[in-house]
């Protein structure tokens, strides 16, 4: 690989990392708003609508698409580095929110203390719960992805993309909803319904992102002249 290609590959890696971290941090900040995503009528399970989910779930599948793409093109080590950076960014965002919560609003502030607290007071707890779930889910996703990549000798991209995401998304949903119930943010009677609802939504999105992963992998392989299963080694 030429020096020019190496610089481009590193730049792409940085931008993918930026998208990953942004998606992760934003998902933790907006989680308190819920919406209904089924246009075909109401379905309930365990007393909870099957299709009621937090808006925080919207950017979260992007993180798994990005780690799968990085795993495929840059390898397991670089994918794990992005995950670690995401943990740091989320914890840092939690610290900023805590400081902002302490700072008193002035009389002319468009957002007063009560409004700020109502929107962001639960964010540090949510970040903590999300980070614990995130640790389990992302490392499981990357490990399973590379397991299937080795088994299939770099072929059948859809197999490792979907099978790694299915298990990791279940672990993530189960853990984060469980912790939010433990911390008292959500009532326990919503636990099973929200776990099933969140998992179904994430699996639906996982199926949808598979063509995008194929397209992105194809573009990267063609640009950098990579064989099936070959990875880019970044020197920096």
C-alpha positions, 0 to 999 in steps of 0.5 A, a space after each residue: 500500500 502506498 503512503 497516500 493510500 495509508 493516509 487515506 485509510 487512516 483518515 477513513 478510520 478516524 471518521 468512522 470512529 467519529 461517527 461511532 462515538 457521536 452515535 454512542 454519546 447521543 443515544 445516551 443523551 436522548 434516551 428519555 423520549 419514547 416513540 411508537 414505530 409500528 404503522 400496522 396497529 398496536 401489538 402488546 406483550 407482557 402489558 407493554 406495546 411491542 413497538 414502543 422504544 426509546 429514541 436513544 435506540 435510533 443511533 445505536 445500531 449504527 455503532 454495530 454497523 461501524 464496528 463490523 465494518 472496521 472489523 472487516 477492513 481494519 481488523 479486531 484490534 482496531 475495532 476494539 480500540 474504537 470501542 474503548 474510545 467510545 467508553 471514554 467519550 461516554 464517561 467524559 460526557 457524563 462528567 460534563 453533564 454533572 458539572 452543568 447540573 451544578 452550575 445555576 442558571 441565570 434568570 434570563 437563561 432560555 433553559 432553567 434549572 428545572 428544565 435542564 434537570 428534567 431532561 438531563 438528570 437521569 443521563 449519568 445513570 443512563 450512561 453508566 447502565 449503557 456503558 456496562 451493557 455496551 462493554 458486554 455487547 460490543 466485545 461480544 459482537 467483535 469476538 463473534 464476528 471474527 469467529 465467523 470470519 475465521 470459520 468462513 475464511 472471509 466469505 459469507 459476510 452476511 453470516 458474521 454481520 447478522 449472527 454477531 449482531 443478534 446475540 450482542 444486541 440481545 445482551 445489550 438490550 437485556 442488560 441496559 433495561 435490567 440496569 435501568 430497572 435496578 436503578 429505579 429509572 424504569 418500573 420492573 413491570 415494563 422489563 420484559 416488554 421493553 427487552 422484547 420490543 428493543 430486541 425486535 427493533 434492533 434485529 429489524 435494523 440489523 437486517 436492513 443494514 446488511 446491504 449497506 455493510 456489503 456496499 461499504 466493504 465492496 467500496 473499501 476493498 475495491 479502493 484499497 485492492 483488498 482480497 476477501 478476508 484481507 485487512 488493512 494494517 495501520 502503522 499509526 
